Structures are given as C-alpha cells and as structure tokens.
Amino acid sequence: MPPRRAPRSFSADDEHLLAETEKIATALARMFPGLCEVVLHDLRDPAHAIRLIENNLSGRRIGDSATELGLARVEDPNYPGVVQNYANRFPDGRPAKSTSIGIKNAAGDYIAALCLNLDVSTLSPVTLALSNLVATDPAHREEPLETLGDRNRRVLREVVEAAAAESSTTPRALSRDAKKALVRKLHEDGYFESRNAAQTIADLLGISRASVYTYTK
C-alpha cells in the first residue's frame, strides 16, 4: 500500500493568501462581466469550498463543494498547478472554456484554486477574430475534467435518473405514485439533508417544491 500522507497543517498566512487571491478573482471578473465566471475554492474545506463566485454562470453558491479538480489537488500536492483552456460545460448545457489555477501555501499544500469558466456560447463562431479565444487545448477535448455544479446536486440527479431508468422512462414521465415512492425513498436515505435538495428533486420530477414535501409524508 502507498504510504499515507501526513495531515496537512494550515497557518494564519494561508488565510492572508486567500484574502489576497480574492482581490485577483474580483478584478478578473470585472474585466469580463457576464462572460467569464470566476470562482475561488478554499480547498481547506472541500465539502464547502466555494469562497467567492463572480459572474455566476453555473448556478453554484458560496459554500458549495469543490469540483473534481479541487479534490485531485487536495489528494495530490504534485497535481499540475495550472490546467488551462480545457473544454467544459455549464449545468444547462452551454459550452465553456476553463482554466484552473492551484494555489499552494509555504508548506507546499494546495489551499485554494482560482477557476475561470468562459461562456463561449456567446461568442459568434463566424467571428474569425475570436477563434483563438474559443479554441480549447486538444489534450482536454475528449471529455470534461470536471462538472460545473455542486457535487451533492449531481449525486442526487444521478440517483433520480437511475430510478427512472429502472422503469424505462425519464424522471418527469414517472407516474404520480412512482414519484411519491421515489421522493419517500430519497427522504429516508437522507438526501434531503443536502442544501436545496427539495428544489432539485422538484425540478427533476417536474413537480412543485410543495408537492415534494407533501410526498415525504
């Protein structure tokens, strides 16, 4: 078995470093209003990593979890410091071009990640002057390296879609009784402990949030 890493230690200097990085994130976002989402992840607490989000295009919120790239950096201090210009996608399907910059403290541990997600759907494909801006690196074109959404919501979506697939249908096409049974099971299995779980389930099943709570009884 590979040797276990020693526990990471954090200092007051780490907080200062993150506070300074916040200034950079805010300034970058103001350079590209409405076009480029800028997210600062505090990797000291991966489950509630999002510390700052500007030009919010992915629907995430302060306190949402780290993405796959963030978790990879937490696990491996040798993970690349910069992953640049890779193809990505927002939760609603819009294509994005992303760059993730890892930030290490003096001890060599990743404590933060500054991520830029450019909405390329707003850029005209016939504008030759923007072709280099829209292009992504070939090394990252096969599949996204991460998903731009809170991991808890992604897991919930997967569970709901898998349950519907067992009946050879989609979540919204489930019968009322089937939706009710599914909501009860999700409630029993603890999925309602996630933030905004009821609204996420309502959106997936095509019912109201009030109906979701009614189905749990």
C-alpha positions in Angstrom: 0.0 0.0 0.0 1.3 3.5 -0.7 2.3 5.5 2.4 -0.3 7.7 3.8 0.2 11.4 3.6 0.8 13.3 6.8 -2.1 15.5 8.0 -2.0 18.9 6.4 -1.4 21.9 8.6 -2.6 25.4 8.0 -1.5 28.8 9.3 -2.7 32.3 9.6 -0.6 33.1 6.5 -2.9 30.8 4.5 -5.9 33.0 5.3 -4.0 36.0 4.2 -3.1 34.3 0.9 -6.7 33.5 0.2 -7.8 37.1 1.1 -5.3 38.4 -1.4 -6.4 35.9 -4.1 -10.0 37.2 -3.6 -8.8 40.6 -4.9 -7.5 39.0 -8.0 -10.6 37.0 -8.6 -12.9 40.0 -8.2 -10.7 42.1 -10.5 -10.7 39.4 -13.2 -14.5 39.0 -13.1 -14.9 42.7 -13.5 -12.8 42.6 -16.7 -15.3 40.1 -18.3 -18.8 41.0 -16.8 -21.4 38.4 -17.8 -18.9 36.4 -19.9 -16.5 34.7 -17.6 -17.4 33.1 -14.3 -14.6 33.4 -11.7 -14.6 31.0 -8.7 -12.3 30.9 -5.7 -12.3 27.5 -4.0 -11.0 27.2 -0.4 -9.5 23.7 -0.5 -9.0 23.6 3.2 -12.7 22.6 3.4 -13.5 20.7 0.2 -17.1 20.0 1.2 -17.8 23.7 1.4 -15.1 25.0 -0.8 -16.6 27.9 -2.8 -15.5 31.0 -1.0 -16.2 33.5 -3.8 -18.1 33.3 -7.1 -18.4 36.3 -9.5 -20.4 36.4 -12.8 -22.2 33.3 -11.6 -23.0 31.3 -14.7 -23.1 27.8 -13.2 -25.7 28.3 -10.6 -23.4 27.4 -7.7 -23.4 29.2 -4.4 -21.0 30.2 -1.7 -20.3 27.1 0.4 -20.8 24.6 -2.4 -18.4 21.7 -2.7 -15.1 21.6 -4.7 -15.0 20.1 -8.2 -13.1 17.0 -9.2 -10.0 19.1 -10.0 -10.1 20.6 -6.5 -10.4 17.2 -4.9 -7.5 15.9 -7.0 -5.3 18.7 -5.7 -6.2 18.0 -2.1 -5.2 14.4 -2.6 -2.0 15.1 -4.6 0.3 18.0 -4.0 2.1 17.1 -7.2 -1.1 17.7 -9.3 -0.4 20.3 -12.0 -0.6 23.8 -10.7 -2.3 25.1 -13.9 -4.8 23.3 -16.1 -5.5 25.7 -18.9 -8.0 26.1 -21.7 -9.8 22.8 -21.3 -13.3 22.1 -22.7 -16.1 22.2 -20.1 -19.8 22.6 -19.9 -22.2 24.5 -17.6 -25.1 22.6 -16.0 -27.6 23.9 -18.6 -25.5 22.6 -21.5 -23.7 25.7 -22.6 -20.1 25.1 -23.7 -17.4 26.6 -21.6 -13.6 27.1 -21.8 -12.0 26.7 -18.4 -8.7 27.3 -16.6 -7.9 26.1 -13.1 -5.0 27.6 -11.1 -3.9 25.8 -7.9 -2.6 27.9 -5.1 -0.1 26.4 -2.6 1.0 27.6 0.8 4.5 27.8 2.1 4.3 24.1 3.2 3.6 23.0 -0.3 -0.1 22.1 0.2 -2.8 23.2 -2.2 -5.1 25.5 -0.1 -7.1 27.1 -2.9 -7.9 27.0 -6.6 -8.8 30.0 -8.8 -11.0 28.9 -11.6 -12.1 30.8 -14.8 -15.1 29.5 -16.8 -15.6 31.4 -20.1 -19.1 31.1 -21.7 -18.1 30.5 -25.3 -21.8 30.1 -26.4 -22.0 33.9 -26.5 -19.1 34.2 -29.0 -20.0 34.1 -32.6 -18.5 31.0 -34.4 -18.2 33.1 -37.6 -16.1 35.8 -36.0 -12.5 34.9 -37.0 -11.0 37.3 -34.6 -12.3 35.2 -31.7 -11.3 31.8 -33.0 -8.3 31.6 -30.8 -10.2 32.7 -27.7 -12.9 29.9 -28.2 -10.4 27.1 -29.0 -9.5 24.6 -26.3 -6.4 22.5 -25.9 -6.6 19.2 -27.9 -5.3 17.3 -24.8 -8.6 18.1 -23.0 -11.2 17.6 -25.8 -12.2 14.0 -25.3 -14.2 14.5 -22.1 -14.6 17.2 -19.4 -12.2 17.1 -16.5 -14.9 18.2 -14.1 -18.6 19.1 -13.7 -19.5 22.7 -13.0 -22.1 22.1 -10.4 -22.3 21.2 -6.7 -21.4 17.5 -6.2 -24.4 16.9 -3.9 -26.8 18.0 -6.6 -25.0 15.9 -9.2 -25.3 12.8 -7.0 -29.0 13.5 -6.4 -29.6 13.9 -10.1 -27.8 10.6 -10.8 -29.9 8.7 -8.2 -33.2 10.1 -9.6 -32.3 9.4 -13.2 -31.2 5.8 -12.3 -34.5 5.2 -10.5 -36.5 6.3 -13.6 -34.3 4.3 -15.9 -35.3 1.1 -14.0 -38.8 1.8 -15.2 -37.5 2.6 -18.7 -38.6 6.2 -18.5 -37.5 9.6 -17.5 -38.0 11.3 -14.1 -40.7 13.6 -15.3 -42.6 10.8 -17.1 -42.9 8.8 -13.9 -46.4 8.3 -12.6 -47.6 10.2 -9.6 -47.4 7.2 -7.4 -43.9 6.4 -8.6 -42.8 9.9 -8.0 -44.2 9.8 -4.5 -42.5 6.5 -3.8 -39.2 7.8 -5.1 -39.4 11.0 -3.0 -40.1 9.0 0.1 -37.1 6.8 -0.5 -34.9 9.8 -1.1 -36.1 11.3 2.2 -35.5 8.0 4.0 -32.0 7.7 2.5 -31.0 11.2 3.8 -30.8 13.1 0.6 -32.9 15.9 2.0 -30.0 16.8 4.2 -28.3 18.4 1.2 -28.9 22.1 0.6 -31.7 22.9 -1.9 -32.4 19.1 -2.2 -36.2 19.6 -2.3 -36.0 22.2 -5.2 -33.6 20.0 -7.1 -35.9 17.0 -6.8 -38.9 19.2 -7.8 -37.1 20.3 -10.9 -36.1 16.8 -11.9 -39.6 15.3 -11.4 -41.4 18.3 -12.9 -43.5 19.0 -9.7 -43.7 21.8 -7.2 -41.5 22.1 -4.2 -44.6 21.9 -2.0 -45.5 18.6 -3.7 -42.1 17.2 -2.8 -42.6 17.9 0.9 -46.1 16.5 0.7 -44.8 13.3 -0.9 -42.4 12.8 2.1 -45.4 12.3 4.5 
